[in-house]
Amino acid sequence: MSDDLTPLTESKHWLGWLGDDPTQALREEIEHMLQRQVPTARLEWLRLTGEPAFLTGGRRRPDDETKIIVIRAALAVPFVLLVRSEGRADELQGVFSWVATGLDDERHDRAFLDLDAAMDWATDMLKTRMYAEE
């Protein structure tokens, strides 16, 4: 099986805060999270299984009240993945969330792998996570 990140690539939402290749950034972040738990973990494949939820926060530009400066952004998306480590393969599912604050100054990122979580719950948590103390 191969990756399917179509729900993210088909999104019309602004993803500039994730860099030039948002799907690669998301995949790499998930793999790094798995490797922090098990250093030998290797992400075999990742499939996004539903539509992502987004939040974006900003403040009005002082020189042009019709525009905003984005200061925080977040996304949540349901997934299923296969991770291998030391001859073992595990299929995991849940919701991946990524929150970035300080986009206008000192950036701070937090990511969450909520295993077996429902998308409704993760969507509700986005605002809490986006405004949590850093």
Biotite code that builds the C-alpha atoms (Angstrom):
import biotite.structure as struc

atoms = struc.array([
    struc.Atom([0.000, 0.000, 0.000], chain_id="A", res_id=1, res_name="MET", atom_name="CA", element="C"),
    struc.Atom([1.197, 3.554, -0.605], chain_id="A", res_id=2, res_name="SER", atom_name="CA", element="C"),
    struc.Atom([0.543, 6.946, 0.945], chain_id="A", res_id=3, res_name="ASP", atom_name="CA", element="C"),
    struc.Atom([-2.708, 8.740, 0.206], chain_id="A", res_id=4, res_name="ASP", atom_name="CA", element="C"),
    struc.Atom([-2.713, 12.322, 1.451], chain_id="A", res_id=5, res_name="LEU", atom_name="CA", element="C"),
    struc.Atom([-5.398, 13.454, -0.995], chain_id="A", res_id=6, res_name="THR", atom_name="CA", element="C"),
    struc.Atom([-7.660, 15.085, 1.621], chain_id="A", res_id=7, res_name="PRO", atom_name="CA", element="C"),
    struc.Atom([-4.872, 17.542, 2.401], chain_id="A", res_id=8, res_name="LEU", atom_name="CA", element="C"),
    struc.Atom([-3.783, 18.158, -1.190], chain_id="A", res_id=9, res_name="THR", atom_name="CA", element="C"),
    struc.Atom([-7.362, 18.773, -2.313], chain_id="A", res_id=10, res_name="GLU", atom_name="CA", element="C"),
    struc.Atom([-7.999, 21.267, 0.455], chain_id="A", res_id=11, res_name="SER", atom_name="CA", element="C"),
    struc.Atom([-8.524, 24.884, -0.573], chain_id="A", res_id=12, res_name="LYS", atom_name="CA", element="C"),
    struc.Atom([-7.376, 26.048, 2.861], chain_id="A", res_id=13, res_name="HIS", atom_name="CA", element="C"),
    struc.Atom([-4.139, 28.052, 3.157], chain_id="A", res_id=14, res_name="TRP", atom_name="CA", element="C"),
    struc.Atom([-1.316, 25.708, 4.235], chain_id="A", res_id=15, res_name="LEU", atom_name="CA", element="C"),
    struc.Atom([1.647, 28.046, 3.785], chain_id="A", res_id=16, res_name="GLY", atom_name="CA", element="C"),
    struc.Atom([2.531, 27.638, 7.453], chain_id="A", res_id=17, res_name="TRP", atom_name="CA", element="C"),
    struc.Atom([3.520, 24.022, 6.642], chain_id="A", res_id=18, res_name="LEU", atom_name="CA", element="C"),
    struc.Atom([6.136, 25.050, 4.078], chain_id="A", res_id=19, res_name="GLY", atom_name="CA", element="C"),
    struc.Atom([6.457, 24.384, 0.369], chain_id="A", res_id=20, res_name="ASP", atom_name="CA", element="C"),
    struc.Atom([5.285, 20.743, 0.614], chain_id="A", res_id=21, res_name="ASP", atom_name="CA", element="C"),
    struc.Atom([2.593, 20.430, 3.316], chain_id="A", res_id=22, res_name="PRO", atom_name="CA", element="C"),
    struc.Atom([2.048, 16.698, 2.736], chain_id="A", res_id=23, res_name="THR", atom_name="CA", element="C"),
    struc.Atom([5.764, 15.926, 3.135], chain_id="A", res_id=24, res_name="GLN", atom_name="CA", element="C"),
    struc.Atom([5.901, 18.082, 6.267], chain_id="A", res_id=25, res_name="ALA", atom_name="CA", element="C"),
    struc.Atom([2.924, 16.210, 7.741], chain_id="A", res_id=26, res_name="LEU", atom_name="CA", element="C"),
    struc.Atom([4.383, 12.793, 6.879], chain_id="A", res_id=27, res_name="ARG", atom_name="CA", element="C"),
    struc.Atom([7.794, 13.673, 8.324], chain_id="A", res_id=28, res_name="GLU", atom_name="CA", element="C"),
    struc.Atom([6.258, 15.038, 11.528], chain_id="A", res_id=29, res_name="GLU", atom_name="CA", element="C"),
    struc.Atom([4.259, 11.852, 12.063], chain_id="A", res_id=30, res_name="ILE", atom_name="CA", element="C"),
    struc.Atom([7.317, 9.673, 11.426], chain_id="A", res_id=31, res_name="GLU", atom_name="CA", element="C"),
    struc.Atom([9.414, 11.754, 13.850], chain_id="A", res_id=32, res_name="HIS", atom_name="CA", element="C"),
    struc.Atom([6.710, 11.421, 16.494], chain_id="A", res_id=33, res_name="MET", atom_name="CA", element="C"),
    struc.Atom([6.724, 7.643, 16.084], chain_id="A", res_id=34, res_name="LEU", atom_name="CA", element="C"),
    struc.Atom([10.539, 7.584, 16.244], chain_id="A", res_id=35, res_name="GLN", atom_name="CA", element="C"),
    struc.Atom([10.539, 9.577, 19.489], chain_id="A", res_id=36, res_name="ARG", atom_name="CA", element="C"),
    struc.Atom([8.532, 6.704, 20.973], chain_id="A", res_id=37, res_name="GLN", atom_name="CA", element="C"),
    struc.Atom([10.469, 3.891, 19.253], chain_id="A", res_id=38, res_name="VAL", atom_name="CA", element="C"),
    struc.Atom([13.776, 5.039, 17.688], chain_id="A", res_id=39, res_name="PRO", atom_name="CA", element="C"),
    struc.Atom([13.774, 2.243, 15.088], chain_id="A", res_id=40, res_name="THR", atom_name="CA", element="C"),
    struc.Atom([10.234, 3.018, 13.857], chain_id="A", res_id=41, res_name="ALA", atom_name="CA", element="C"),
    struc.Atom([9.761, 3.448, 10.125], chain_id="A", res_id=42, res_name="ARG", atom_name="CA", element="C"),
    struc.Atom([6.550, 4.760, 8.633], chain_id="A", res_id=43, res_name="LEU", atom_name="CA", element="C"),
    struc.Atom([5.631, 2.387, 5.793], chain_id="A", res_id=44, res_name="GLU", atom_name="CA", element="C"),
    struc.Atom([2.515, 4.153, 4.584], chain_id="A", res_id=45, res_name="TRP", atom_name="CA", element="C"),
    struc.Atom([0.100, 6.830, 5.665], chain_id="A", res_id=46, res_name="LEU", atom_name="CA", element="C"),
    struc.Atom([-3.460, 7.368, 4.494], chain_id="A", res_id=47, res_name="ARG", atom_name="CA", element="C"),
    struc.Atom([-5.611, 10.323, 5.437], chain_id="A", res_id=48, res_name="LEU", atom_name="CA", element="C"),
    struc.Atom([-9.105, 8.928, 5.806], chain_id="A", res_id=49, res_name="THR", atom_name="CA", element="C"),
    struc.Atom([-11.291, 12.019, 5.953], chain_id="A", res_id=50, res_name="GLY", atom_name="CA", element="C"),
    struc.Atom([-11.531, 15.739, 5.490], chain_id="A", res_id=51, res_name="GLU", atom_name="CA", element="C"),
    struc.Atom([-9.204, 17.859, 7.607], chain_id="A", res_id=52, res_name="PRO", atom_name="CA", element="C"),
    struc.Atom([-10.412, 20.506, 10.042], chain_id="A", res_id=53, res_name="ALA", atom_name="CA", element="C"),
    struc.Atom([-8.599, 23.841, 10.138], chain_id="A", res_id=54, res_name="PHE", atom_name="CA", element="C"),
    struc.Atom([-8.322, 26.856, 12.413], chain_id="A", res_id=55, res_name="LEU", atom_name="CA", element="C"),
    struc.Atom([-6.454, 30.026, 11.585], chain_id="A", res_id=56, res_name="THR", atom_name="CA", element="C"),
    struc.Atom([-6.041, 33.035, 13.855], chain_id="A", res_id=57, res_name="GLY", atom_name="CA", element="C"),
    struc.Atom([-4.676, 36.439, 13.151], chain_id="A", res_id=58, res_name="GLY", atom_name="CA", element="C"),
    struc.Atom([-4.721, 40.110, 13.914], chain_id="A", res_id=59, res_name="ARG", atom_name="CA", element="C"),
    struc.Atom([-5.571, 43.017, 11.673], chain_id="A", res_id=60, res_name="ARG", atom_name="CA", element="C"),
    struc.Atom([-2.677, 44.745, 9.972], chain_id="A", res_id=61, res_name="ARG", atom_name="CA", element="C"),
    struc.Atom([-2.236, 48.213, 11.461], chain_id="A", res_id=62, res_name="PRO", atom_name="CA", element="C"),
    struc.Atom([-1.536, 49.691, 8.018], chain_id="A", res_id=63, res_name="ASP", atom_name="CA", element="C"),
    struc.Atom([-4.462, 47.970, 6.261], chain_id="A", res_id=64, res_name="ASP", atom_name="CA", element="C"),
    struc.Atom([-7.514, 46.957, 8.314], chain_id="A", res_id=65, res_name="GLU", atom_name="CA", element="C"),
    struc.Atom([-8.799, 44.801, 5.440], chain_id="A", res_id=66, res_name="THR", atom_name="CA", element="C"),
    struc.Atom([-5.904, 42.336, 5.827], chain_id="A", res_id=67, res_name="LYS", atom_name="CA", element="C"),
    struc.Atom([-4.681, 40.153, 8.653], chain_id="A", res_id=68, res_name="ILE", atom_name="CA", element="C"),
    struc.Atom([-1.362, 38.857, 9.859], chain_id="A", res_id=69, res_name="ILE", atom_name="CA", element="C"),
    struc.Atom([-1.667, 35.135, 10.559], chain_id="A", res_id=70, res_name="VAL", atom_name="CA", element="C"),
    struc.Atom([-0.305, 34.427, 14.033], chain_id="A", res_id=71, res_name="ILE", atom_name="CA", element="C"),
    struc.Atom([-1.554, 30.872, 14.644], chain_id="A", res_id=72, res_name="ARG", atom_name="CA", element="C"),
    struc.Atom([-2.839, 27.940, 12.621], chain_id="A", res_id=73, res_name="ALA", atom_name="CA", element="C"),
    struc.Atom([-3.964, 24.391, 13.290], chain_id="A", res_id=74, res_name="ALA", atom_name="CA", element="C"),
    struc.Atom([-5.207, 21.318, 11.515], chain_id="A", res_id=75, res_name="LEU", atom_name="CA", element="C"),
    struc.Atom([-6.609, 17.942, 12.460], chain_id="A", res_id=76, res_name="ALA", atom_name="CA", element="C"),
    struc.Atom([-7.036, 15.021, 10.085], chain_id="A", res_id=77, res_name="VAL", atom_name="CA", element="C"),
    struc.Atom([-8.010, 11.361, 10.584], chain_id="A", res_id=78, res_name="PRO", atom_name="CA", element="C"),
    struc.Atom([-5.455, 8.764, 9.506], chain_id="A", res_id=79, res_name="PHE", atom_name="CA", element="C"),
    struc.Atom([-4.519, 5.133, 9.312], chain_id="A", res_id=80, res_name="VAL", atom_name="CA", element="C"),
    struc.Atom([-0.852, 4.137, 9.027], chain_id="A", res_id=81, res_name="LEU", atom_name="CA", element="C"),
    struc.Atom([1.515, 1.202, 9.114], chain_id="A", res_id=82, res_name="LEU", atom_name="CA", element="C"),
    struc.Atom([4.660, 1.502, 11.194], chain_id="A", res_id=83, res_name="VAL", atom_name="CA", element="C"),
    struc.Atom([7.444, -1.098, 11.305], chain_id="A", res_id=84, res_name="ARG", atom_name="CA", element="C"),
    struc.Atom([10.073, -1.600, 13.949], chain_id="A", res_id=85, res_name="SER", atom_name="CA", element="C"),
    struc.Atom([12.396, -4.509, 14.629], chain_id="A", res_id=86, res_name="GLU", atom_name="CA", element="C"),
    struc.Atom([10.405, -6.972, 12.528], chain_id="A", res_id=87, res_name="GLY", atom_name="CA", element="C"),
    struc.Atom([7.052, -5.934, 13.922], chain_id="A", res_id=88, res_name="ARG", atom_name="CA", element="C"),
    struc.Atom([4.332, -4.148, 11.937], chain_id="A", res_id=89, res_name="ALA", atom_name="CA", element="C"),
    struc.Atom([1.529, -2.202, 13.591], chain_id="A", res_id=90, res_name="ASP", atom_name="CA", element="C"),
    struc.Atom([-1.429, -0.544, 11.946], chain_id="A", res_id=91, res_name="GLU", atom_name="CA", element="C"),
    struc.Atom([-2.536, 2.517, 13.867], chain_id="A", res_id=92, res_name="LEU", atom_name="CA", element="C"),
    struc.Atom([-5.490, 4.811, 13.380], chain_id="A", res_id=93, res_name="GLN", atom_name="CA", element="C"),
    struc.Atom([-6.670, 8.009, 14.937], chain_id="A", res_id=94, res_name="GLY", atom_name="CA", element="C"),
    struc.Atom([-6.358, 11.735, 14.373], chain_id="A", res_id=95, res_name="VAL", atom_name="CA", element="C"),
    struc.Atom([-3.203, 13.747, 13.777], chain_id="A", res_id=96, res_name="PHE", atom_name="CA", element="C"),
    struc.Atom([-3.276, 17.374, 14.893], chain_id="A", res_id=97, res_name="SER", atom_name="CA", element="C"),
    struc.Atom([-0.687, 20.088, 14.376], chain_id="A", res_id=98, res_name="TRP", atom_name="CA", element="C"),
    struc.Atom([-0.782, 23.496, 16.014], chain_id="A", res_id=99, res_name="VAL", atom_name="CA", element="C"),
    struc.Atom([1.601, 26.354, 15.210], chain_id="A", res_id=100, res_name="ALA", atom_name="CA", element="C"),
    struc.Atom([1.644, 29.614, 17.141], chain_id="A", res_id=101, res_name="THR", atom_name="CA", element="C"),
    struc.Atom([3.873, 32.649, 16.947], chain_id="A", res_id=102, res_name="GLY", atom_name="CA", element="C"),
    struc.Atom([3.813, 32.595, 13.155], chain_id="A", res_id=103, res_name="LEU", atom_name="CA", element="C"),
    struc.Atom([4.461, 36.321, 13.180], chain_id="A", res_id=104, res_name="ASP", atom_name="CA", element="C"),
    struc.Atom([7.390, 36.173, 15.586], chain_id="A", res_id=105, res_name="ASP", atom_name="CA", element="C"),
    struc.Atom([8.821, 33.214, 17.498], chain_id="A", res_id=106, res_name="GLU", atom_name="CA", element="C"),
    struc.Atom([7.206, 30.098, 16.074], chain_id="A", res_id=107, res_name="ARG", atom_name="CA", element="C"),
    struc.Atom([6.192, 27.251, 18.352], chain_id="A", res_id=108, res_name="HIS", atom_name="CA", element="C"),
    struc.Atom([4.816, 23.942, 16.999], chain_id="A", res_id=109, res_name="ASP", atom_name="CA", element="C"),
    struc.Atom([3.039, 21.118, 18.790], chain_id="A", res_id=110, res_name="ARG", atom_name="CA", element="C"),
    struc.Atom([1.759, 17.940, 17.183], chain_id="A", res_id=111, res_name="ALA", atom_name="CA", element="C"),
    struc.Atom([-0.519, 15.240, 18.543], chain_id="A", res_id=112, res_name="PHE", atom_name="CA", element="C"),
    struc.Atom([-1.201, 11.641, 17.510], chain_id="A", res_id=113, res_name="LEU", atom_name="CA", element="C"),
    struc.Atom([-4.492, 10.787, 19.179], chain_id="A", res_id=114, res_name="ASP", atom_name="CA", element="C"),
    struc.Atom([-4.779, 7.051, 18.610], chain_id="A", res_id=115, res_name="LEU", atom_name="CA", element="C"),
    struc.Atom([-8.276, 5.621, 18.235], chain_id="A", res_id=116, res_name="ASP", atom_name="CA", element="C"),
    struc.Atom([-9.713, 9.136, 18.680], chain_id="A", res_id=117, res_name="ALA", atom_name="CA", element="C"),
    struc.Atom([-12.775, 10.382, 16.857], chain_id="A", res_id=118, res_name="ALA", atom_name="CA", element="C"),
    struc.Atom([-12.465, 13.302, 14.466], chain_id="A", res_id=119, res_name="MET", atom_name="CA", element="C"),
    struc.Atom([-15.262, 15.200, 16.259], chain_id="A", res_id=120, res_name="ASP", atom_name="CA", element="C"),
    struc.Atom([-13.305, 15.068, 19.517], chain_id="A", res_id=121, res_name="TRP", atom_name="CA", element="C"),
    struc.Atom([-10.038, 16.134, 17.841], chain_id="A", res_id=122, res_name="ALA", atom_name="CA", element="C"),
    struc.Atom([-11.782, 19.017, 16.066], chain_id="A", res_id=123, res_name="THR", atom_name="CA", element="C"),
    struc.Atom([-13.182, 20.209, 19.395], chain_id="A", res_id=124, res_name="ASP", atom_name="CA", element="C"),
    struc.Atom([-9.674, 20.022, 20.882], chain_id="A", res_id=125, res_name="MET", atom_name="CA", element="C"),
    struc.Atom([-8.086, 22.169, 18.143], chain_id="A", res_id=126, res_name="LEU", atom_name="CA", element="C"),
    struc.Atom([-9.140, 25.495, 19.666], chain_id="A", res_id=127, res_name="LYS", atom_name="CA", element="C"),
    struc.Atom([-8.057, 24.418, 23.144], chain_id="A", res_id=128, res_name="THR", atom_name="CA", element="C"),
    struc.Atom([-4.688, 23.292, 21.831], chain_id="A", res_id=129, res_name="ARG", atom_name="CA", element="C"),
    struc.Atom([-4.257, 26.381, 19.687], chain_id="A", res_id=130, res_name="MET", atom_name="CA", element="C"),
    struc.Atom([-4.745, 28.703, 22.663], chain_id="A", res_id=131, res_name="TYR", atom_name="CA", element="C"),
    struc.Atom([-3.010, 26.562, 25.311], chain_id="A", res_id=132, res_name="ALA", atom_name="CA", element="C"),
    struc.Atom([-0.041, 28.041, 27.121], chain_id="A", res_id=133, res_name="GLU", atom_name="CA", element="C"),
    struc.Atom([3.119, 27.455, 25.180], chain_id="A", res_id=134, res_name="GLU", atom_name="CA", element="C"),
])
